[in-house]
Amino acid sequence: MLAPVRDVKLRMERVGMAFERDGKSVSVLEDINLDVSDGEFICLVGPSGCGKSTMLNLMGGFLAPTQGSVTIDNQVVRGPDPRRILVFQERGVFPWLTVEGNIGFGLAKLSRAERRERIDHYVQMVRLQGFEHTFPSDLSGGMQQRLQVARALAVDPDILYLDEPFGALDSITRLLMRGELLRIWQSERRTIIFVTHDVDEAVQLADRVVVLSARPGKIQDVLTIGILHPRNISSASYLEHRDDLLKKIGLAYTA
Amino acid sequence: MLKYVVASLFRVTWGFLLAAVIAIPLGLTIGWYRRAGMALSPLVQVFRPISPLAWIPIAILWFGVGDLAAIFLIFVGCFFPLMLTAMSAVHNIPAVYVNVGRNFGLSAADFIYRVLYPAVVPQLIIGSRITLGIAWLVVVAAEMIAVNSGLGFLIIDARNAGNRYDLVIAGMIIIGTIGLLLDLGMRSLERVKSFRWGYSED
């Protein structure tokens, strides 16, 4: 399924980001212009150190851009907000809370009954039934990441930012997790921005793939992946897209 | 004999608790505001190497011979280890937890209660265990000089009142045993499920 064309949800306008390091200013991102529509699935790819995660942190409000602006629903992003949740690569779940405690972390304002209902719903959705009272240290890496996604979804955010969420998992778990994420995305349409360095991941998941160049990161290309889900990863059109993306990243490396 | 044990434990408990109540929140605050930590660091580094026993004359000057002087010495002995533990516990909180807390829009009070506090508890328990051991060392020394009861007094008194080395050895054994029990008590905290994550091998 392709996301239907909708309103612009998130807009980055002439965004630049520089960090101070040893008294010198190091430019990480330059002139980033990007419109993301509501409900769209975007993958950010690029060589390591190109500023993918920085871009995500700017969108999430964890960093403020040194140039330009990030707007969501026409409002400038001024800080982190529970309407937009970032999922981290590792150690994102709280080890001192059980599965239930983690999913309920952002639900303190709800009544007990509502909270119970939400927790149950998302335990089901990420298939952690039977582990409600388990602590994260007793869960596998894949389960911990599903738990983190569940905690994020439970507060009903408009946008989900995922920072290489499956990067630390083995390749089979990764494959399964992609399927799970697609299933979740299709059942609860949210805007997703997904950072990855895995070309297959991008081509399998995204509506559009944004390719960043080496540092300082600029948007080098935006690829639309016009294949319906579920995508057959050995079909001709899939491989075509994959080759196309690889070529572009190859250029990114030599540029 | 039992009343000496109670007297020693009483002093350790109060000295340790007073130090914990002041030093831990202070250390957490200083640790959170790194600049405050840097500003106060020289002062801390000067006071820290002073043995709590060096405070004995001042303790007696201020509080006279009695419980208060002994409690004060234990307080001094516990204060810096606890404060430094709290400071380093805050430094060691993974940035991810702080960011998640910010992301979910917690108020300052909620952030302290639901992220900061649970994140530092395992390290505070370890620090408290070590510090309680120090307190137990200090109380014996303090009681030899600053008071007329307790296990330290028992030992020094047994020697002075006619070289009763049997009592000296008995006192030492009791001190060792109680020290062990205190440590076991603190250690059992580490098995609490929501703290246990802090002690995994990785």
Contacts between the chains, C-beta under 8 A, distances in Angstrom:
chain1	res1	chain2	res2	distance
A	60	B	103	7.2
A	62	B	99	6.2
A	62	B	102	7.3
A	62	B	103	7.9
A	79	B	102	7.6
A	80	B	99	7.4
A	80	B	102	4.6
A	80	B	103	4.5
A	80	B	105	7.3
A	81	B	103	7.7
A	81	B	105	6.6
A	82	B	103	6.9
A	82	B	104	5.3
A	82	B	105	4.3
A	84	B	103	7.9
A	85	B	103	5.8
A	85	B	104	7.6
A	86	B	99	7.1
A	86	B	103	5.7
A	88	B	96	5.2
A	88	B	99	7.6
A	88	B	100	7.6
A	90	B	96	7.6
A	91	B	94	5.7
A	91	B	96	5.1
A	91	B	97	7.9
A	92	B	96	5.7
A	92	B	100	6.4
A	94	B	97	6.7
A	94	B	100	7.4
A	94	B	115	7.6
A	94	B	118	7.1
A	95	B	197	3.5
A	95	B	198	7.7
A	96	B	118	4.2
A	96	B	119	7.4
A	96	B	121	7.6
A	96	B	194	4.5
A	96	B	195	7.1
A	96	B	197	6.1
A	97	B	118	7.8
A	97	B	194	7.3
A	105	B	100	7.9
A	105	B	104	6.3
A	105	B	114	7.6
A	106	B	104	4.3
A	106	B	105	7.8
A	108	B	110	7.2
A	135	B	193	6.3
A	135	B	194	7.5
A	135	B	196	7.5
A	135	B	197	6.6
A	136	B	197	7.4
A	137	B	196	7.4
A	137	B	197	5.2
A	137	B	200	6.0
A	155	B	104	6.8
